[in-house]
């Protein structure tokens, strides 16, 4: 039987996806509203959702507003929301309330736009993708970097697509800037492809046995106007 609720996805059984977020007040405070709609650029996402289908069962977007969740549930039959910003993201209370009202199950794993995922992240996301109810939506703040990496991992770990094909989810048309610091995500995927060209292995096995995230980050260098735009103007997390 389907169990509704808000869970984090990086934890072991029996809760499977961690602990539930603490009960929320019935209505958001003014501080919550300002944080979500003002400081977190929610007013921009009211008109620019960056919503795209990945396949027939998973969608990707920027941080959705409550009325957008309602509309997308009606239009696409959504059952599950994956917030890749983590449990402490701005507006988490507003999203949690909206999902509870709409009967949507909310999971809150965390990916980073400036750090590549580690092996534990990959294993936990695969488990999440294999167990949630579909149709589902995954999102970050802008729908560009973390949502892009989430889409790549969904295609590779759940659909069995190649990393080369799935990497197209990290693209400028979604707002991803490869030349900025978020290009470390592209570098992570390119390193996997290079390391396994002559010795094929799955992404999780590679991450568990041959991948050093700290070393990869040290090797990666990014700069130029794209980093300035992403880091200082758009304030990507």
Buried (B, 14 or more C-beta within 10 A) or exposed (E): EEEBBBBBBBBEEEEBBBEBBEEBEEEBEEEBBBBBBEEBBBEBBEEEBBBBEBBEBBBBBBBBBBEBBBBBBEEBEBBBBBBBBBBEBBBBBBBBBBBBEBEBBBBBBBBBBBBBBBBEBBBBBBBBBEEBEEBBBBBBBBBBBBBBBBBBBBBBBBBEBEBEEBBBBBEEEBBBBBBBBBBBBBBBBBBBEEEBEEEEBBBBBBBBEEBEBEEBBEEBEBEEEBBEBBBEEBEBB
